[in-house]
Amino acid sequence: MQALGLIETKGLVAAIVAVDAMLKAAYVNILEKTYVGGGLVSIAVTGDVAAAKVAVEAGAAAVKLINNTLLISQHVIPRPHEYLDKIIVSSVPAKSEDILVTASAEAELKEEVENIVEVPVEVKETVTIEDLGVKETNNRESMPKETTVLLKEGLSKKHNKEAVDKIVFECGPEKAIEILSKYKVVELRNLARKYENFGIRGREISRASKKLLIAEFGKYYGHS
């Protein structure tokens, strides 16, 4: 490996300016560019000792013209050890346009990440009576016919609202909420759409979680 010239800058713009100045000042090749992290960019060039020194000085001076704080460090290694080629940098010189291409790709990736919209995720589908503040009852009296209809046929039948109303009237809202909590959120959403004065409407129902729907049924039937 020939002499190794190194410049580390803060920010990609300063790195590009440094590379441009180094290539114009002396006959050197870009060996590698590295994104260190925290906004730091390291540029390595190779050439004979004199060329590497001139290139590094020119690159550093160009960065300082922008802002002194953008130049982090600069150094020239006249005779790098042969193993340095394999451990630290690649022996194949990079093209100057690679830096611009990489910068463009990085900017596009950052834009895509920033434009990601967080979508609410429904986490809890199982709702217990305790979640709603309803105390379990020991009342084992016989249930009306509508209870059997709901348990066997589900909430998708035509008269399911009337069945729930009947259970509330004869057994109280606690028992109705207990039965409704056994059904899937899709079934509860379909049921909610059949109530004229339900607490949530339209798209709110379509996005509602099971816990929210059960709570709204509790409010509708006077149980909170």
C-alpha positions as CSV (number, residue, x, y, z in Angstrom):
1,M,0.0,0.0,0.0
2,Q,1.2,3.5,-0.7
3,A,0.9,6.4,1.8
4,L,-2.4,6.6,3.5
5,G,-4.1,10.0,4.0
6,L,-7.0,10.3,6.5
7,I,-9.5,13.1,7.1
8,E,-12.5,12.9,9.5
9,T,-15.2,15.5,9.2
10,K,-18.5,16.3,10.9
11,G,-21.3,16.0,8.3
12,L,-21.4,14.6,4.8
13,V,-21.2,18.0,3.1
14,A,-17.8,18.7,4.7
15,A,-16.6,15.2,3.6
16,I,-17.6,15.8,0.0
17,V,-15.8,19.2,0.0
18,A,-12.7,17.6,1.5
19,V,-12.7,14.8,-1.2
20,D,-13.1,17.4,-4.0
21,A,-10.2,19.4,-2.7
22,M,-7.9,16.4,-2.2
23,L,-8.5,15.0,-5.7
24,K,-7.9,18.4,-7.3
25,A,-4.7,19.1,-5.2
26,A,-2.7,15.9,-5.8
27,Y,-2.7,12.6,-7.6
28,V,-4.4,10.4,-5.1
29,N,-7.2,7.8,-5.1
30,I,-10.1,7.5,-2.7
31,L,-9.6,4.3,-0.8
32,E,-12.6,4.3,1.5
33,K,-15.3,6.4,3.1
34,T,-16.8,5.4,6.4
35,Y,-19.8,6.6,8.3
36,V,-18.5,6.5,11.8
37,G,-21.7,7.4,13.5
38,G,-22.9,10.6,15.3
39,G,-22.6,12.5,12.0
40,L,-18.9,11.7,11.6
41,V,-17.5,10.7,8.2
42,S,-14.0,9.4,7.6
43,I,-12.3,9.6,4.2
44,A,-9.1,7.6,3.3
45,V,-7.0,8.3,0.2
46,T,-3.9,6.7,-1.1
47,G,-0.9,7.9,-3.2
48,D,2.8,8.6,-2.8
49,V,3.9,10.3,0.4
50,A,4.1,13.8,-1.0
51,A,0.8,13.5,-2.8
52,A,-1.0,12.2,0.3
53,K,0.3,15.1,2.4
54,V,-0.7,17.7,-0.1
55,A,-4.1,16.2,-0.5
56,V,-4.8,16.0,3.2
57,E,-3.7,19.6,3.8
58,A,-5.8,20.8,0.9
59,G,-8.9,18.8,2.1
60,A,-8.5,20.1,5.7
61,A,-8.1,23.7,4.5
62,A,-11.3,23.4,2.4
63,V,-13.3,22.1,5.3
64,K,-12.0,24.9,7.6
65,L,-13.3,27.4,5.0
66,I,-16.8,26.2,5.7
67,N,-16.5,25.9,9.5
68,N,-13.5,25.1,11.7
69,T,-15.6,22.9,13.9
70,L,-16.4,20.6,10.9
71,L,-12.8,19.2,10.8
72,I,-12.4,16.6,13.4
73,S,-9.0,15.2,12.6
74,Q,-6.4,14.7,9.8
75,H,-3.4,12.4,9.5
76,V,-1.0,10.9,7.0
77,I,0.7,7.5,7.4
78,P,3.7,7.4,5.1
79,R,4.4,3.6,5.1
80,P,1.3,1.7,6.3
81,H,1.9,-1.9,7.5
82,E,0.9,-4.5,4.9
83,Y,-1.8,-5.9,7.2
84,L,-3.5,-2.5,7.5
85,D,-4.8,-3.0,4.0
86,K,-6.7,-6.1,5.1
87,I,-7.8,-5.0,8.5
88,I,-8.8,-1.3,8.2
89,V,-9.4,-0.3,4.6
90,S,-10.1,-2.0,1.3
91,S,-7.3,-2.2,-1.2
92,V,-9.7,-1.4,-4.1
93,P,-10.0,2.4,-4.5
94,A,-13.5,3.8,-4.3
95,K,-14.9,6.1,-7.0
96,S,-15.6,9.7,-5.9
97,E,-19.2,9.4,-7.2
98,D,-19.8,6.5,-4.7
99,I,-19.9,9.0,-1.9
100,L,-22.6,11.0,-3.6
101,V,-24.6,7.8,-4.4
102,T,-24.3,6.6,-0.8
103,A,-25.4,9.9,0.5
104,S,-28.5,10.0,-1.7
105,A,-29.5,6.5,-0.7
106,E,-29.0,7.4,3.0
107,A,-31.2,10.5,2.6
108,E,-33.9,8.5,0.9
109,L,-33.9,5.9,3.6
110,K,-34.1,8.6,6.3
111,E,-37.1,10.1,4.5
112,E,-38.9,6.8,4.3
113,V,-38.4,6.2,8.0
114,E,-39.7,9.6,9.0
115,N,-42.8,9.1,6.8
116,I,-43.8,5.9,8.5
117,V,-47.2,6.4,10.1
118,E,-47.9,4.6,13.4
119,V,-51.0,2.5,13.2
120,P,-52.8,1.7,16.4
121,V,-52.5,-1.9,17.3
122,E,-55.3,-3.7,19.1
123,V,-53.5,-5.5,21.9
124,K,-56.1,-6.9,24.2
125,E,-59.1,-8.9,22.9
126,T,-60.0,-10.7,26.1
127,V,-62.1,-8.6,28.5
128,T,-63.1,-9.8,31.9
129,I,-65.9,-8.6,34.1
130,E,-63.4,-7.2,36.5
131,D,-62.0,-5.0,33.8
132,L,-65.4,-3.2,33.6
133,G,-65.9,-3.0,37.4
134,V,-68.7,-5.5,37.3
135,K,-68.9,-7.8,40.3
136,E,-69.6,-11.5,39.7
137,T,-73.0,-12.5,40.9
138,N,-74.1,-15.8,42.5
139,N,-77.6,-15.5,41.0
140,R,-78.2,-18.8,39.2
141,E,-81.9,-18.1,38.2
142,S,-83.0,-19.5,34.9
143,M,-82.1,-17.3,31.9
144,P,-84.7,-16.2,29.3
145,K,-85.0,-17.9,26.0
146,E,-83.0,-15.0,24.3
147,T,-79.9,-16.1,26.3
148,T,-80.0,-19.5,24.7
149,V,-80.5,-17.9,21.3
150,L,-77.4,-15.7,21.7
151,L,-75.2,-18.5,23.0
152,K,-76.2,-20.9,20.2
153,E,-76.7,-18.6,17.2
154,G,-74.2,-15.8,18.0
155,L,-74.5,-12.1,17.5
156,S,-75.0,-12.1,13.8
157,K,-78.7,-12.9,13.8
158,K,-81.4,-10.4,12.9
159,H,-83.0,-9.9,16.3
160,N,-79.9,-10.1,18.5
161,K,-80.4,-6.5,19.9
162,E,-83.8,-7.5,21.1
163,A,-82.4,-10.6,22.7
164,V,-79.8,-8.5,24.6
165,D,-82.5,-6.0,25.6
166,K,-84.6,-8.9,27.0
167,I,-81.6,-10.3,29.0
168,V,-81.0,-6.8,30.5
169,F,-84.7,-6.4,31.4
170,E,-85.0,-9.8,33.1
171,C,-81.5,-10.4,34.5
172,G,-79.8,-7.0,34.6
173,P,-77.0,-5.4,32.6
174,E,-74.3,-7.4,34.5
175,K,-75.4,-10.7,33.0
176,A,-75.8,-9.1,29.5
177,I,-72.2,-7.8,29.7
178,E,-71.0,-11.2,30.9
179,I,-72.5,-12.8,27.8
180,L,-71.4,-10.2,25.4
181,S,-67.8,-10.4,26.6
182,K,-67.7,-14.0,25.3
183,Y,-68.0,-12.9,21.7
184,K,-65.4,-11.8,19.2
185,V,-64.7,-8.1,18.4
186,V,-66.1,-8.4,14.9
187,E,-69.4,-9.7,16.2
188,L,-69.6,-6.9,18.8
189,R,-69.0,-4.3,16.1
190,N,-71.8,-5.7,14.0
191,L,-74.1,-5.6,17.0
192,A,-73.1,-2.0,17.9
193,R,-74.1,-0.8,14.4
194,K,-77.7,-1.8,15.2
195,Y,-78.0,0.6,18.1
196,E,-79.3,4.1,17.2
197,N,-77.9,5.9,20.2
198,F,-74.7,4.0,20.7
199,G,-71.8,5.9,22.3
200,I,-69.5,5.5,19.2
201,R,-70.5,5.5,15.5
202,G,-69.3,4.8,12.0
203,R,-65.6,4.4,11.6
204,E,-65.1,4.6,15.4
205,I,-67.0,1.3,15.7
206,S,-64.9,-0.2,12.9
207,R,-61.7,0.7,14.8
208,A,-62.9,0.0,18.3
209,S,-61.3,-2.6,20.5
210,K,-63.3,-5.3,22.3
211,K,-62.7,-3.6,25.7
212,L,-64.1,-0.3,24.3
213,L,-67.1,-1.9,22.8
214,I,-68.0,-3.7,26.0
215,A,-67.6,-0.5,28.0
216,E,-69.9,1.3,25.6
217,F,-72.5,-1.5,25.9
218,G,-72.3,-1.1,29.6
219,K,-72.9,2.7,29.3
220,Y,-75.8,2.1,27.0
221,Y,-77.6,-0.2,29.4
222,G,-76.9,2.1,32.4
223,H,-74.0,0.1,33.8
224,S,-70.7,2.0,34.2
